[in-house]
Amino acid sequence: MKKLLWCMLLLVGTAFAQAAPAGVSAEDAAAIKATALNYVEGWYTGDAERMASALHPELVKRIMVIDPETGRPKIDNMGKTALVEGTRRGFGKQTPAAEQQKDVQILDVFQNAASVRATMSGWIDYMHMVKWEGKWVIVNVLWEKKPKPAKAQ
């Protein structure tokens, strides 16, 4: 029983250690994670104000896509206004609650800059955050769609 308890404590400790890189204050780690979750959960719930609270005014969200007309790669951009409006329209609410993935991992923090990975149901977002006027906000997002599962035959 003691061995099982120690293993569980080790696993929990490892999970917390992975949540934030070494040297990051507990306060900053909590604020960074809260910002990422405001973005993720704001999207899923259609809470535009919560989404907006996570974003820097000059946010740019980018994805590389293949242009269907030319077959060549291109970069699609979205700013804060479009992301908040898409949230307000409830596009994220189309994902059923049971399928909503909300995994947040702080990859690196240095002074006023942080890199965070948010794994969501259909895509992965790599976020750059900045501590702006004392508050962590997202300034850049590079995202990639997950491959669609193969259809059962």
C-alpha positions as a printed Julia matrix, in Angstrom:
153×3 Matrix{Float64}:
   0.0    0.0     0.0
   2.81   2.42    0.88
   4.52   1.6    -2.39
   1.33   2.41   -4.31
   0.94   5.69   -2.44
   4.55   6.69   -3.21
   4.05   5.82   -6.9
   0.91   7.96   -7.0
   2.71  10.87   -5.32
   5.58  10.53   -7.78
   3.19  10.59  -10.74
   1.35  13.63   -9.4
   4.65  15.4    -8.71
   5.86  14.58  -12.22
   2.63  15.92  -13.72
   3.03  19.2   -11.82
   6.7   19.41  -12.78
   5.75  19.06  -16.43
   3.1   21.78  -16.11
   5.75  24.52  -15.9
   9.47  24.59  -16.68
  11.97  24.97  -13.86
  12.47  28.48  -12.57
   8.94  29.67  -13.35
   7.12  31.07  -10.34
   3.94  29.31   -9.28
   2.12  32.61   -9.76
   3.3   33.02  -13.38
   2.64  29.35  -14.18
  -0.92  29.63  -12.84
  -1.52  32.89  -14.75
  -0.13  31.46  -18.01
  -2.29  28.35  -17.7
  -5.35  30.46  -16.84
  -4.78  32.59  -19.94
  -4.54  29.48  -22.14
  -7.7   28.05  -20.57
  -9.57  31.34  -21.06
  -8.72  30.96  -24.75
  -9.58  27.24  -24.97
 -12.67  27.19  -22.77
 -13.83  30.57  -24.06
 -13.84  29.06  -27.55
 -15.75  25.93  -26.56
 -18.37  27.85  -24.54
 -18.81  30.74  -26.96
 -17.72  33.2   -24.26
 -16.33  36.06  -26.38
 -15.39  38.19  -23.36
 -13.38  35.33  -21.85
 -11.62  34.79  -25.18
 -10.91  38.51  -25.54
  -9.41  38.64  -22.04
  -6.73  36.15  -23.14
  -5.64  38.05  -26.25
  -3.26  40.94  -26.88
  -4.84  43.61  -29.13
  -2.27  42.82  -31.86
  -2.78  39.04  -31.78
  -2.13  37.17  -35.0
  -3.24  33.54  -35.39
  -1.73  31.72  -38.36
  -2.03  28.38  -40.13
  -0.28  27.02  -43.2
  -2.8   25.62  -45.68
  -2.67  24.36  -49.25
  -4.36  26.71  -51.69
  -6.95  24.56  -53.52
  -6.56  26.6   -56.72
  -2.77  26.47  -57.01
  -1.85  23.49  -54.84
   0.8   25.67  -53.18
   1.16  26.38  -49.48
  -0.01  29.7   -48.11
  -0.44  31.29  -44.69
  -3.92  32.22  -43.48
  -4.06  34.91  -40.78
  -6.66  35.84  -38.21
  -6.56  38.76  -35.78
  -8.14  39.31  -32.39
 -11.37  40.77  -33.8
 -12.06  37.78  -36.06
 -11.22  35.25  -33.33
 -13.44  36.97  -30.76
 -16.28  37.27  -33.3
 -15.98  33.57  -34.23
 -16.17  32.77  -30.53
 -19.21  35.02  -30.1
 -20.94  33.24  -33.0
 -20.5   29.97  -31.13
 -18.35  28.08  -33.63
 -16.56  26.34  -30.73
 -19.89  25.22  -29.26
 -20.22  22.83  -32.2
 -17.79  20.48  -30.43
 -19.78  18.3   -28.01
 -18.65  18.64  -24.38
 -17.61  14.98  -24.24
 -15.23  15.57  -27.17
 -13.67  18.82  -25.95
  -9.96  18.39  -25.37
  -8.34  21.09  -23.21
  -4.73  20.04  -22.6
  -2.37  22.92  -21.81
   1.39  22.52  -21.53
   3.77  25.36  -20.71
   6.81  24.71  -22.9
   9.11  27.55  -21.87
   9.12  30.82  -19.96
  11.81  33.48  -19.99
  11.18  36.76  -18.21
   8.1   38.24  -19.95
   7.78  35.63  -22.72
   6.19  32.18  -22.68
   5.56  29.39  -25.19
   2.51  27.22  -24.57
   0.95  24.26  -26.37
  -2.82  23.83  -26.23
  -4.11  20.54  -27.57
  -7.76  20.84  -28.52
 -10.21  18.45  -30.15
  -9.38  19.12  -33.78
  -6.11  21.01  -33.68
  -3.02  22.02  -31.76
  -2.19  25.65  -30.99
   1.34  26.82  -30.27
   0.94  30.1   -28.39
   3.41  32.85  -27.63
   2.42  34.86  -24.6
   3.75  38.12  -23.25
   3.4   39.57  -19.77
   1.8   42.82  -20.87
   1.17  45.47  -18.24
   1.39  42.79  -15.55
  -0.99  40.32  -17.26
  -0.17  37.3   -19.43
  -1.84  37.53  -22.86
  -1.5   35.66  -26.14
   0.24  37.62  -28.89
   0.87  34.88  -31.5
  -0.7   31.51  -32.31
   0.58  29.05  -34.9
  -1.83  26.18  -35.28
  -2.18  22.92  -37.12
  -5.24  20.76  -37.69
  -5.11  17.17  -36.51
  -5.55  14.51  -39.18
  -9.1   13.24  -39.44
  -9.51   9.68  -38.14
  -9.74   7.03  -40.82
 -13.32   6.0   -41.54
 -14.26   2.48  -40.5
 -15.25   0.27  -43.38
